[in-house]
Amino acid sequence: MTNEAMTVEIDGDGIALVTIDLKGQSMNVWNEALMTEFAAFIEKFCADDAIKGAVITSGKKSGFLAGADLRMLGGGGISGGATDKKELFARLFNLNAMLRKLETSGRPAKKLMSGEASAKPVAAAVNGLALGGGLELVLACHYRVCADDPKIQLGVPEVQVGLLPGGGGTQRLPRLAGLQQAAIMATQGQPIDPAAAKGFGIIQEIAPAGEIVAKAKAWVKANPKVAQPWDKQGFKYPGGAGPTHPAAVQFHIGSNAMAQRETQHNYPAVQHILSCLYEGSIVPFDTALRIESKYFGKLVTSPQTRNMIRTLFINKQAAEKGEQRPKNVGKTPIKRVGVLGAGMMGAGIAYVTAKGGMEVVLLDRDMPAAEKGKAYSTGIVEKGVARGKVSKEKGEELLARIKPTTNYEDLKDVDMIIEAVFEDPDVKADVIKKTEAVIRKDVIFASNTSTLPITGLAKNSVRPDQFIGVHFFSPVDKMPLVEIIPGEKSGDKALAMALDYVGLIKKTPIVVKDTRGFYTNRVVPPYLNEAMLMVKEGISPALIENASKMLGMPVGPLALVDETSLELGKRVMEATKKELGPDYKPSGVEDLFEVMVDKLGRKGRKSGGGFYDYPADGKKTLWKGIADYFPPAKVQPSAEEVKERILYAQLIPAAQCYADGIVPDPQSADLGAIFGWGFAPWTGGPMSHIDTIGVEAFVRKAESLAQKYGARFNPPQKFRDMAAKKETLYKAA
C-alpha cells in the first residue's frame, strides 16, 4: 500500500485503525488514490483472520470525508475509458461494491440472513463533516460514533450538482431513518448536525472528539460478530415500506407530486432519487444497490449533470480560489476597510466585510445615516442569535468591528476603500477626492457601481492604477456574486487585492470588461424588458410568471422588476437615453414605465405596489388593475412559447457579452448568470445551455424569434460563425 491516501495500524486486539488522510489535499475526497488503497485494505480485511475488526477515521482537521472528487466526474474521468454500457456500469458500481464488501466482510448475503455467517465489526469515528460518499462510507459501517460538535455536517448534497448518492446512500439512509427523512435529505441536499442524525438513527453515539476512536474501538472489541440490520432476517424499514404498505404508498404518491411542483421537471436527479427509494424498497438489498448505480449512470453521463458539476463546483471553486488573480502580485493583508456610504448597499458591504473578520470604517454624511447603516448589521446578528446560528459573543465581536463615522480622517489607517455612494458621477467624484486626501498612497480604491464605467470614474483619482470596480448585488449579505471591473489604467495590484478581498468575504468573483452595465446589467434589463413587452401585448402576467418558474428561474421577471423597482428602471433608462443621445434605441417599454411610475405611482415593492400588490399579511398577489391599462389579448400563447421567449431574452444578450469580450470566457458567463440573477441552475448557465442544444440550433432558433418578435433576438455574428464551423463554446475556450 502506498499510503498516499490512508494509513492502517493494527493494535494488539487485532483491530485495524484506518486513518484517511490524502496527501497534498486540504480535504479528504474519494479520488483514484483513496479508491485504490481502500479497496486493497478491504481485501486484506476480509482475508486476514488476524484482523478482528476495524475503526475508520480521518487524519484531517477539515473533516472526515467530503464525498467524491467532482473534478473527476465533471471532466468525464468517471468513464475511465469505458467503451460500452456494461463496462461503464462496472466502473460506476465500484464504490457500491467496495462498501458492500466492507459491511459483509465478503460473506454471502444469504448466509448473513440465515445466521450461518457473520461479518467482522467496522465502526466509524467521525471527527468532522461527512458528506456524499463520505457519509455513505459511514453508513456502511456497523457502528457510528460522531464528535460532539454541532458544526459538523452530515448529508448527501449530490442533488445540488445534478447527481444522486451513488454509494448506497439511497438504500442505507431509508433503512436507517425511514423513507421520508431519506427523501428530504437526498432530494434537498441539506446537511444535518450530529444531534439530528442521532435522532434519526443515522449515527448511534455522540462523544467528545478526543474519545470517539476509543469508543469505536471498544464497540468493535465488544461485538466480534455483526451484521447490518438489512442483512438480518425479518428486517423492516422504520415507518414502513413496500408497494402495499399504506404509509409508504401515501409517501410515494405525495413525494412525487411535491418534487415535481418544486423542480418543474427540470431536475431528473430528484425523480431518480425517488425511483431509487421506491424500487429499492421492494427488492433485496444487493439488487437495490445495482438499481441505484443504474440511475447514477443515467445522471453522470447526461449533459445536464456535466454542466452543473462544471459550473456549480469546478468553475465556482476555481473562481473562488483566485484563478484570475495576477500571479506576479504578492498578498497584502486586508485588516481594515473603509466603506463610503451607509445606505442599503454600503450597509450590506459593511456587514459582509466585518463577517469576513475585517474592521470596517462606515462613513456617511451624518451620524444618524452612519448609525442606521450599522443597525442593518445589528438586525442580521440579532436574528442569527435568536435562531441559534451565531453565538451572542460572536455577534457582539462582529458588530464591534464596525465603526460608524462622518469624519474622513478616520480612513487614514485603512488598507482598502469600497465606495458605495449614490449612483451619480458627481457625487462619486466628490468622495473620491475627499478620501484620497487622507488615505495612504498604497491603498486600493474600489467603486461599487452597477452601471457607471470605471475608467470614467477613475479620472477623478490621482492614482488610477489603484482604482477598480467591485460590483455587489443586492441584498449583499445574500447574493453570492461580485463583478470585478478593471478600468483602462487599473493595475495588477488593484485586481489582486480586489480578488483577495472577495475571497475573504466568501463570495464568487468574475472579472468583466469595463463598459456601461458590465455583464449582468447588460443581460438582466433585456430579460425584464421582454416580460414587460409581453404585458403590453396583453399576455397574462400570471402566464409570464409561471412560465419563468417552469423554466427554472427562482422568481418571475415581473416580481424581479418590483424588487429592483420600476422607478429605478425608469431612471436607468432616462440616464442611458441622455448619455447616448441620438444613438439611443428605444426598448419599447418607455410608455409602460410612464404609466406605472408617473401616472399610477406603482414604483415597485418598496412603494407598496408594482406589478404585484403587497398587503400587510405578506402574501403578494398580481395586481388585477393591470388589465385596465394593458388589456388581455384574446388569444394567449402557450406556456412553451413564453418560456422560449424568456429563455432567449437572456441567452442572446449573454451571448453578445461573450462575443464582445465583456466576459472573457464561457465559465465567467455561466457563473455570472447563475449567481448574479438566478439563471436556471439546471442548465449550468447560458453558455453551457447553448453548447448542450448546439450552437447551430441556438442560432436557428434565435433567427426564428427575430423574424417573429424583432431584431433584439438576432444572434451575434460570432455565434453564426461558430455554427458554420460546428464549434462549441467550451471546447473553443
C-alpha positions in Angstrom: 0.0 0.0 0.0 1.4 3.4 -1.0 -0.1 5.4 2.0 -0.8 8.3 -0.3 -4.4 8.4 0.9 -4.6 6.5 4.2 -2.7 4.6 6.9 -3.6 1.3 8.7 -2.4 0.4 12.2 -3.4 -2.9 13.8 -3.4 -3.0 17.6 -2.8 -5.9 20.0 -6.6 -6.8 19.8 -6.4 -7.2 16.1 -8.4 -4.0 15.5 -7.3 -2.0 12.4 -7.3 1.8 12.8 -7.8 3.2 9.2 -6.9 6.9 9.1 -7.9 8.6 5.8 -5.5 11.5 5.1 -4.9 12.4 1.5 -1.5 13.9 1.0 -1.4 17.3 -0.5 -5.1 17.9 -0.1 -7.0 20.2 2.3 -10.0 17.8 2.4 -10.4 14.1 2.1 -12.4 13.0 -1.0 -12.9 9.8 -2.9 -10.3 10.0 -5.6 -8.4 7.3 -7.5 -5.7 7.1 -4.8 -8.2 6.6 -2.0 -10.3 4.2 -4.0 -7.3 2.0 -4.8 -5.9 2.0 -1.3 -9.2 1.4 0.4 -10.0 -1.5 -1.9 -6.7 -3.1 -1.1 -7.4 -2.7 2.6 -10.8 -4.3 2.3 -9.3 -7.3 0.5 -6.8 -7.8 3.4 -9.5 -7.1 6.0 -11.7 -9.9 4.6 -9.0 -12.4 4.1 -6.8 -11.9 7.1 -8.2 -13.7 10.2 -5.7 -11.8 12.4 -7.7 -8.6 11.7 -10.8 -8.9 14.0 -12.4 -5.6 13.2 -11.8 -2.0 12.0 -12.3 1.6 13.0 -12.3 4.2 10.2 -11.5 7.9 11.0 -9.9 10.9 9.4 -6.5 12.4 9.9 -7.6 15.9 8.8 -9.0 18.7 11.0 -11.1 19.8 8.0 -13.4 16.9 8.2 -14.0 13.2 7.8 -14.6 12.8 4.1 -16.3 15.2 1.7 -17.5 12.8 -0.9 -16.3 12.1 -4.5 -13.8 14.3 -6.3 -16.2 16.1 -8.6 -13.3 17.3 -10.8 -13.1 13.6 -11.9 -16.8 13.5 -12.7 -17.0 16.9 -14.3 -14.1 16.2 -16.6 -15.6 13.0 -17.8 -12.9 11.0 -16.0 -15.6 8.8 -14.3 -15.9 6.8 -17.6 -12.2 5.7 -17.2 -12.1 4.9 -20.9 -15.2 2.7 -20.7 -16.3 1.8 -24.2 -19.7 0.3 -23.5 -22.6 0.5 -21.0 -21.6 -2.7 -19.3 -18.1 -1.5 -18.7 -19.3 1.9 -17.6 -21.8 0.3 -15.1 -19.0 -1.8 -13.6 -16.9 1.3 -13.0 -19.8 3.3 -11.5 -20.7 0.3 -9.3 -17.2 0.2 -7.9 -17.8 2.2 -4.8 -21.1 0.4 -4.0 -19.4 -3.0 -4.4 -16.5 -1.9 -2.2 -18.7 -0.6 0.6 -20.9 -3.7 0.4 -17.9 -5.9 0.8 -16.7 -3.9 3.8 -20.0 -4.3 5.6 -20.4 -8.0 4.8 -16.7 -8.9 5.2 -17.2 -10.6 1.8 -19.7 -13.1 3.2 -22.8 -14.0 1.0 -25.9 -12.1 2.0 -27.9 -15.3 2.2 -25.5 -16.7 4.9 -25.7 -13.5 6.9 -29.5 -13.5 6.7 -29.8 -17.1 7.8 -27.3 -16.6 10.6 -24.8 -19.1 9.2 -22.2 -16.4 9.0 -21.4 -13.0 10.4 -19.4 -10.0 9.4 -16.4 -8.5 11.1 -17.3 -5.3 13.0 -16.5 -2.0 11.5 -17.1 1.3 13.3 -16.8 4.9 12.1 -15.2 7.6 14.3 -16.5 10.7 12.6 -14.4 13.7 13.6 -15.7 16.2 11.1 -18.0 16.8 8.2 -19.1 13.7 6.3 -20.9 14.5 3.0 -21.9 12.5 0.0 -19.6 9.5 -0.4 -18.2 10.3 3.0 -21.5 9.8 4.7 -22.1 6.7 2.6 -18.8 5.2 4.0 -20.1 6.0 7.5 -23.4 4.3 6.8 -21.7 1.2 5.5 -20.1 0.8 9.0 -21.9 -1.2 11.6 -21.5 1.4 14.4 -21.1 5.2 14.0 -19.7 7.5 16.7 -19.6 11.2 15.9 -17.7 14.0 17.7 -19.9 16.3 19.9 -19.7 19.4 17.7 -23.0 21.0 16.4 -21.0 22.5 13.4 -20.3 19.0 11.9 -22.3 18.5 8.8 -23.7 15.1 7.8 -25.5 14.8 4.5 -25.9 13.8 0.9 -25.7 17.0 -1.2 -25.2 15.4 -4.6 -28.6 16.6 -5.9 -27.2 20.2 -5.9 -24.9 19.3 -8.8 -27.5 17.1 -10.6 -26.4 13.7 -9.1 -27.8 11.3 -6.6 -26.0 9.5 -3.8 -24.2 6.7 -5.7 -22.5 4.8 -2.9 -25.6 3.2 -1.3 -27.0 6.5 0.1 -30.4 6.0 -1.4 -30.6 2.5 0.2 -29.0 2.7 3.6 -30.5 6.0 4.6 -34.1 4.9 4.3 -33.3 1.6 6.0 -31.9 3.6 9.0 -34.0 6.8 9.1 -37.2 5.9 7.1 -38.3 6.8 3.6 -39.5 10.3 4.4 -36.3 11.5 6.1 -34.1 9.9 3.5 -36.1 11.6 0.7 -35.8 15.0 2.5 -32.0 14.6 2.8 -31.4 13.3 -0.6 -33.7 15.5 -2.7 -32.9 18.7 -0.9 -29.2 18.1 -0.3 -29.2 19.9 3.0 -26.9 18.6 5.8 -27.9 17.8 9.4 -25.9 18.1 12.6 -24.9 15.1 14.8 -27.8 15.5 17.3 -30.4 15.3 14.5 -28.5 12.4 12.9 -28.6 10.5 16.2 -32.3 11.2 16.5 -33.0 9.8 13.0 -30.9 6.7 13.8 -28.2 7.6 11.3 -25.5 7.6 14.0 -25.6 5.7 17.3 -23.4 7.8 19.6 -22.1 11.3 20.2 -18.9 11.8 22.2 -16.1 14.3 22.8 -13.8 14.5 19.8 -10.9 13.1 21.8 -12.8 10.0 22.8 -14.5 8.9 19.5 -11.7 6.5 18.3 -11.5 4.8 21.8 -15.3 4.4 21.9 -15.4 3.0 18.4 -12.6 0.5 19.3 -14.4 -0.5 22.5 -17.6 -1.3 20.5 -15.7 -3.3 17.9 -14.0 -5.3 20.6 -17.3 -6.0 22.4 -19.1 -7.0 19.2 -17.0 -9.6 17.3 -19.8 -10.9 15.2 -22.2 -8.5 13.5 -24.5 -7.9 10.5 -26.2 -4.8 9.3 -30.0 -4.6 10.1 -30.9 -5.1 6.5 -28.8 -8.3 6.5 -30.9 -9.9 9.3 -34.0 -12.0 9.0 -37.2 -10.0 9.4 -35.8 -6.5 8.8 -38.4 -3.8 8.3 -38.0 -0.2 7.3 -38.6 2.4 10.1 -42.1 3.7 9.3 -42.8 1.0 6.7 -42.0 0.4 3.1 -43.2 -1.6 0.1 -45.9 -1.4 -2.6 -48.8 -2.2 -0.3 -47.8 -0.5 3.0 -50.4 2.3 3.5 -47.9 4.9 4.8 -45.3 4.1 2.1 -47.9 4.3 -0.7 -49.1 7.6 0.6 -45.5 8.8 0.9 -44.6 7.8 -2.7 -47.6 9.5 -4.2 -47.2 12.7 -2.2 -43.4 12.9 -2.6 -43.6 12.6 -6.4 -46.2 15.4 -6.6 -44.3 17.7 -4.3 -41.0 17.1 -6.1 -42.3 18.0 -9.5 -44.0 21.1 -8.0 -40.7 22.2 -6.7 -38.5 21.2 -9.6 -40.9 21.8 -12.5 -39.5 18.6 -14.1 -36.1 20.3 -14.6 -34.0 18.1 -12.3 -34.0 14.4 -13.3 -31.8 13.7 -10.2 -34.8 14.3 -7.9 -37.0 11.9 -9.8 -34.3 9.3 -10.0 -33.7 9.5 -6.2 -37.4 8.9 -5.6 -37.3 6.0 -8.0 -34.3 4.5 -6.1 -36.2 4.8 -2.8 -39.3 3.1 -4.2 -37.7 0.4 -6.3 -35.0 -0.3 -3.7 -37.6 -0.9 -1.1 -39.2 -3.9 -2.9 -36.1 -5.9 -3.9 -33.2 -7.5 -2.0 -30.5 -5.1 -0.8 -27.9 -6.2 -3.3 -30.3 -5.7 -6.2 -31.3 -2.3 -4.7 -27.6 -1.2 -4.9 -27.5 -2.1 -8.6 -30.7 -0.1 -9.2 -29.0 2.9 -7.6 -26.0 2.6 -9.8 -28.2 2.3 -12.9 -29.8 5.6 -12.1 -26.5 7.1 -11.1 -25.1 6.2 -14.5 -28.0 7.9 -16.3 -27.2 11.1 -14.5 -23.4 11.1 -14.6 -23.4 10.6 -18.4 -26.0 13.3 -19.0 -25.0 16.8 -20.4 -27.1 18.4 -17.7 -25.1 16.9 -14.8 -21.8 17.5 -16.6 -22.8 21.2 -17.0 -23.9 21.5 -13.4 -20.8 19.9 -12.0 -18.6 22.0 -14.2 -20.2 25.4 -13.4 -21.5 24.9 -9.8 -18.5 23.1 -8.5 -15.3 23.1 -10.6 -15.5 26.6 -12.1 -17.0 28.1 -9.0 -14.2 26.7 -6.9 -11.6 27.9 -9.4 -13.0 31.4 -9.4 -13.1 31.5 -5.6 -9.5 30.3 -5.3 -8.4 33.2 -7.4 -8.0 31.7 -10.8 -8.0 35.1 -12.5 -5.6 36.7 -9.9 -2.4 38.1 -11.3 0.4 35.6 -10.3 3.1 38.3 -10.1 1.5 40.1 -7.1 2.1 39.0 -3.5 -0.8 39.0 -1.0 -1.3 42.2 1.1 -3.1 41.7 4.4 -6.5 43.4 4.5 -7.3 44.2 8.1 -9.2 47.4 7.9 -11.7 48.6 5.2 -13.3 51.9 4.7 -16.9 51.8 3.3 -18.1 55.1 1.9 -21.9 55.4 2.1 -24.1 53.6 4.7 -27.2 53.2 2.5 -28.6 49.8 1.6 -25.5 48.7 -0.4 -22.9 50.2 1.9 -24.6 48.7 5.0 -24.6 45.3 3.4 -20.9 45.6 2.3 -20.0 46.7 5.9 -21.7 43.5 7.3 -20.1 41.0 5.0 -16.7 42.7 5.5 -17.0 42.5 9.3 -18.2 38.9 9.0 -15.1 38.2 7.0 -13.0 39.3 10.0 -12.0 42.8 8.9 -12.6 46.1 10.8 -14.9 48.5 9.0 -15.0 52.3 9.0 -18.5 53.1 7.8 -18.7 56.7 6.6 -21.7 58.8 5.7 -22.7 62.4 5.6 -24.2 62.5 9.1 -24.1 60.2 12.2 -27.8 59.1 12.0 -27.2 57.8 8.5 -24.0 56.1 9.5 -25.6 54.6 12.6 -28.5 53.4 10.5 -26.0 51.6 8.3 -24.5 49.8 11.3 -28.1 49.0 12.5 -28.5 46.8 9.4 -25.7 44.5 10.7 -27.2 44.6 14.2 -30.5 43.3 12.8 -28.9 40.4 11.0 -26.8 39.5 14.0 -29.8 39.6 16.4 -31.8 37.4 14.1 -28.9 35.0 13.8 -28.5 34.8 17.6 -32.3 34.3 18.1 -32.2 31.4 15.6 -29.1 29.8 17.2 -27.0 30.3 14.1 -24.4 32.6 15.8 -23.5 32.9 19.5 -24.1 36.2 21.3 -20.4 36.7 21.9 -19.5 36.1 18.2 -22.3 38.5 17.2 -21.0 41.2 19.5 -17.5 40.8 18.2 -18.7 41.2 14.6 -20.6 44.4 15.5 -17.6 45.8 17.4 -15.6 45.7 14.2 -17.9 48.3 12.5 -17.2 51.9 13.4 -19.8 54.5 12.0 -18.3 57.9 11.3 -18.7 61.2 9.4 -15.0 62.1 9.6 -12.8 61.3 6.6 -9.8 61.4 8.9 -10.9 58.0 10.3 -10.0 56.5 7.0 -6.3 57.2 7.3 -5.3 53.7 8.5 -7.5 51.6 6.2 -6.0 49.0 3.8 -8.7 49.3 1.2 -11.6 51.6 0.3 -15.0 50.4 -1.1 -17.2 53.3 -2.3 -21.0 52.7 -2.3 -22.5 56.2 -2.5 -25.4 57.3 -4.7 -25.1 56.3 -8.4 -24.2 59.7 -9.6 -20.8 60.6 -11.2 -20.6 64.0 -9.5 -21.3 62.5 -6.0 -18.7 59.8 -6.6 -16.1 62.3 -7.8 -16.5 64.3 -4.7 -16.0 61.4 -2.3 -13.0 60.0 -4.3 -11.2 63.3 -3.9 -12.0 63.7 -0.2 -11.0 60.1 0.5 -7.7 60.2 -1.4 -6.7 63.3 0.5 -6.4 61.3 3.7 -5.7 57.6 2.9 -2.2 56.1 2.4 -0.6 56.2 -1.0 -0.7 52.4 -1.4 -4.5 51.9 -0.6 -6.7 50.4 -3.3 -9.9 52.3 -4.1 -12.8 50.1 -5.2 -16.1 51.6 -6.5 -19.3 49.7 -6.1 -21.2 50.9 -9.2 -23.8 48.9 -11.1 -23.6 50.8 -14.4 -21.0 53.6 -14.5 -17.8 52.8 -16.4 -14.8 52.5 -14.1 -12.4 54.3 -16.5 -14.6 57.4 -16.3 -14.8 57.3 -12.5 -11.0 56.7 -12.3 -10.4 60.1 -14.0 -11.3 61.6 -10.6 -8.4 59.7 -8.9 -4.8 60.8 -8.7 -3.8 57.1 -8.7 -6.0 55.5 -11.4 -3.7 52.4 -11.4 -5.0 51.7 -7.9 -8.7 52.3 -8.8 -11.0 49.4 -9.7 -14.7 48.4 -9.8 -16.2 45.9 -7.4 -19.9 45.5 -8.2 -22.0 43.8 -5.4 -25.6 42.6 -5.8 -28.5 43.4 -3.5 -29.0 42.2 -0.8 -25.2 42.0 -0.3 -25.4 39.6 2.6 -27.4 37.0 0.5 -26.2 37.4 -3.1 -23.1 35.3 -3.9 -21.7 37.1 -7.0 -19.3 40.0 -7.2 -18.3 41.5 -10.5 -14.7 42.9 -10.6 -14.1 45.5 -13.2 -10.6 46.8 -14.0 -10.5 50.2 -15.7 -8.2 51.1 -18.6 -5.5 52.1 -16.1 -6.2 49.6 -13.3 -3.0 47.8 -12.3 -2.4 44.2 -11.3 -2.2 45.1 -7.6 -5.7 46.6 -7.7 -7.1 43.4 -9.4 -5.2 41.1 -7.0 -6.4 42.9 -3.9 -10.0 43.1 -5.1 -9.9 39.3 -5.7 -8.3 38.7 -2.3 -11.0 40.8 -0.6 -13.8 38.9 -2.3 -12.1 35.7 -1.1 -12.2 36.9 2.5 -15.9 37.6 2.3 -16.5 34.2 0.7 -18.2 35.5 -2.5 -17.8 34.2 -6.1 -16.0 36.7 -8.3 -15.9 37.1 -12.1 -13.7 39.7 -13.8 -15.5 41.6 -16.6 -14.8 44.3 -19.1 -15.3 47.9 -18.2 -18.4 49.0 -20.1 -21.8 50.5 -19.1 -23.7 47.9 -17.2 -20.8 45.4 -17.2 -22.1 41.9 -17.7 -25.2 41.2 -15.5 -26.7 44.6 -16.1 -26.4 44.2 -19.8 -28.4 41.0 -19.7 -31.0 41.5 -17.0 -32.7 44.6 -18.4 -33.4 43.0 -21.8 -34.8 39.9 -19.9 -37.0 42.1 -17.7 -38.0 44.3 -20.7 -39.2 41.2 -22.6 -41.5 40.4 -19.8 -42.9 43.9 -19.7 -43.3 43.9 -23.5 -45.4 40.8 -23.1 -47.6 42.6 -20.6 -48.0 45.4 -23.1 -49.0 42.8 -25.7 -51.8 41.6 -23.4 -50.1 38.3 -22.4 -51.4 37.2 -19.0 -48.9 38.3 -16.2 -49.7 35.0 -14.4 -48.7 33.1 -17.6 -45.4 35.1 -17.8 -44.5 34.5 -14.1 -45.5 30.8 -14.1 -43.6 30.1 -17.4 -40.5 31.7 -15.9 -40.7 29.5 -12.8 -41.3 26.4 -15.1 -38.1 27.4 -16.9 -36.3 27.2 -13.5 -36.0 30.9 -12.6 -36.2 31.5 -8.8 -38.8 34.3 -9.2 -40.8 35.6 -12.1 -39.4 38.6 -14.1 -42.3 40.9 -13.1 -41.7 40.1 -9.4 -38.0 40.9 -10.0 -38.9 44.2 -11.6 -40.9 45.1 -8.5 -37.9 44.1 -6.3 -35.4 46.2 -8.2 -38.1 48.9 -8.6 -39.8 50.2 -11.7 -38.7 53.7 -10.6 -35.0 52.6 -10.8 -35.7 51.0 -14.2 -37.1 54.3 -15.5 -34.2 56.3 -14.0 -31.6 54.0 -15.7 -33.5 54.2 -19.0 -33.5 58.0 -18.8 -29.8 58.2 -17.9 -28.9 55.9 -20.8 -31.1 57.9 -23.2 -29.3 61.1 -22.0 -25.8 59.6 -22.4 -26.4 58.0 -25.8 -28.5 60.9 -27.3 -29.4 60.2 -30.9 -27.8 56.7 -30.7 -30.4 55.6 -28.1 -32.5 52.7 -29.3 -36.0 52.6 -27.6 -36.6 49.4 -25.7 -40.4 49.5 -26.2 -41.3 49.8 -22.5 -40.9 53.6 -22.1 -44.6 54.1 -22.2 -45.2 51.3 -19.7 -42.8 53.0 -17.2 -44.6 56.3 -17.7 -48.0 54.7 -16.9 -46.8 52.6 -13.9 -44.4 55.1 -12.3 -45.6 58.6 -13.3 -49.4 58.1 -13.8 -50.1 55.4 -11.2 -47.2 55.7 -8.7 -46.7 52.0 -8.8 -43.0 52.1 -8.4 -42.3 48.6 -7.1 -42.4 46.7 -3.8 -40.9 49.4 -1.7 -43.6 51.8 -2.7 -46.3 49.3 -1.8 -47.1 48.0 -5.3 -46.0 47.5 -8.8 -47.0 44.5 -11.0 -47.9 42.9 -7.6 -49.9 44.1 -4.6 -48.1 43.7 -1.2 -50.7 43.5 1.5 -49.8 43.7 5.2 -50.1 39.9 5.6 -47.1 39.5 3.2 -49.0 37.3 0.7 -48.3 39.2 -2.6 -50.7 38.8 -5.5 -50.5 40.0 -9.1 -52.2 43.4 -9.4 -55.5 42.9 -11.2 -55.7 46.5 -12.3 -53.0 45.9 -15.0 -55.7 44.7 -17.3 -57.3 48.2 -17.3 -54.2 49.8 -18.8 -52.9 46.8 -20.9 -56.0 44.8 -21.9 -55.5 41.0 -22.2 -55.1 39.5 -25.7 -58.0 37.3 -26.9 -55.6 34.6 -27.9 -52.8 33.7 -25.3 -49.6 32.0 -26.3 -48.7 28.6 -24.9 -46.5 28.2 -21.8 -43.8 26.7 -24.0 -43.8 29.8 -26.3 -43.5 32.2 -23.3 -40.7 30.0 -21.8 -38.8 30.1 -25.0 -39.1 33.8 -25.3 -38.0 34.4 -21.7 -35.1 32.0 -22.2 -33.8 33.6 -25.4 -34.2 37.1 -23.9 -31.4 36.0 -21.6 -29.3 33.8 -23.9 -29.0 36.5 -26.7 -27.6 39.3 -24.6 -25.4 36.9 -22.6 -24.0 35.6 -25.9 -23.5 39.1 -27.1 -21.5 39.9 -23.9 -19.3 36.9 -24.6 -18.9 37.9 -28.3 -17.9 41.4 -27.3 -15.4 40.2 -24.8 -17.3 41.7 -21.8 -17.0 38.3 -20.2 -13.7 36.7 -21.2 -14.8 33.1 -21.2 -17.9 30.9 -21.0 -17.1 29.9 -17.4 -17.4 33.5 -16.2 -20.6 34.0 -18.3 -22.2 30.9 -16.7 -21.1 31.8 -13.1 -22.3 35.4 -13.5 -25.7 34.3 -14.8 -26.5 31.7 -12.2 -25.1 33.5 -9.2 -25.9 37.1 -10.4 -29.5 36.9 -11.4 -30.6 33.3 -10.8 -30.4 32.0 -14.4 -31.9 28.4 -14.3 -29.1 26.4 -12.5 -30.2 23.1 -14.1 -28.7 24.4 -17.4 -25.2 25.0 -16.0 -25.6 28.6 -17.3 -26.4 30.2 -20.7 -23.1 29.2 -22.4 -23.4 25.6 -21.2 -27.0 25.5 -22.4 -26.1 26.8 -25.8 -23.4 24.1 -26.1 -25.9 21.5 -25.0 -28.6 22.4 -27.5 -25.8 23.1 -30.1 -24.6 26.5 -31.4 -26.2 25.8 -34.7 -29.6 25.1 -33.1 -29.3 28.2 -30.9 -28.6 30.4 -34.0 -31.5 28.9 -35.9 -34.0 29.4 -33.0 -32.7 33.0 -32.4 -33.2 33.9 -36.1 -36.7 32.5 -36.0 -37.6 34.5 -32.9 -36.0 37.6 -34.5 -38.4 37.2 -37.5 -41.4 36.9 -35.2 -40.6 39.5 -32.5 -37.8 41.8 -33.7 -34.1 42.4 -34.2 -33.4 42.2 -30.5 -33.4 38.4 -30.9 -30.7 38.3 -33.7 -27.8 36.1 -32.6 -24.3 37.7 -32.5 -22.2 37.2 -35.7 -19.6 35.4 -33.7 -22.1 32.7 -33.0 -23.2 32.5 -36.6 -19.5 31.9 -37.5 -19.2 29.2 -34.8 -22.3 27.5 -36.1 -20.9 27.4 -39.6 -17.7 25.8 -38.2 -19.6 23.5 -35.9 -17.7 24.8 -32.9 -18.6 24.6 -29.2 -18.0 27.3 -26.7 -16.2 25.3 -24.0 -14.1 23.4 -26.5 -13.1 26.6 -28.1 -12.3 28.2 -24.7 
